[in-house]
Amino acid sequence: MQYFAEEARVLALRDVLAGPEALHELLPQRIRDVRKLMTQHSDAVYEQDLDAYPQVAAPKPVRAKRVSAPHGLKVLTSAATAVARHLAVAPKQQAEEHPQVHLPYQDARWWRLTRYDSALVTASDGTGYTWYKRSPKDARALLAESVRLHAQLALRWPELSRRYRAAMPDITSMAAWEATFREHSETEA
């Protein structure tokens, strides 16, 4: 349910595939892209006030029992079940309107989150909240794009790694970073 983070990873893969020549030119645009993505995904919207969200409305009482991390083969079966549910099962309409559960950050692990269609999660420092909502459509699109980009990366890695190695002195130099910051830094008026 962390679609913002996955979409940011997809952008990063595209940038790696663009090659080292594009690195310094892409940085300013990527900052704007990431900020825009944050407005498009509820899991990236941070609110300090719990009252900014609808009240939790679970379809049935949530068990107080703590769910432990799966071990051994249970990891595979749990992951497969979670992926299938995320890709194919439509979330309940009520979960779109109200979170089903409120979880503290330390309990918001994949094996627990996958049991819900939506969850309100407390920030790690306890100062705010984000609302995670399951979206099979977004999950399918991001999975397909991620698989496609990883396949390209695997095919092109020998050539890309050679180019990155050759460009390393240029893209990591103080002069290159100074020019990037000078050209793209916001100036105060």
Secondary structure as UniProt FT lines:
FT   HELIX           3..18
FT   HELIX           20..22
FT   HELIX           23..40
FT   HELIX           42..44
FT   HELIX           50..52
FT   HELIX           73..88
FT   HELIX           93..97
FT   STRAND          101..103
FT   HELIX           105..107
FT   HELIX           110..113
FT   TURN            114..115
FT   STRAND          118..122
FT   TURN            124..125
FT   STRAND          129..133
FT   HELIX           136..171
FT   HELIX           174..184
//
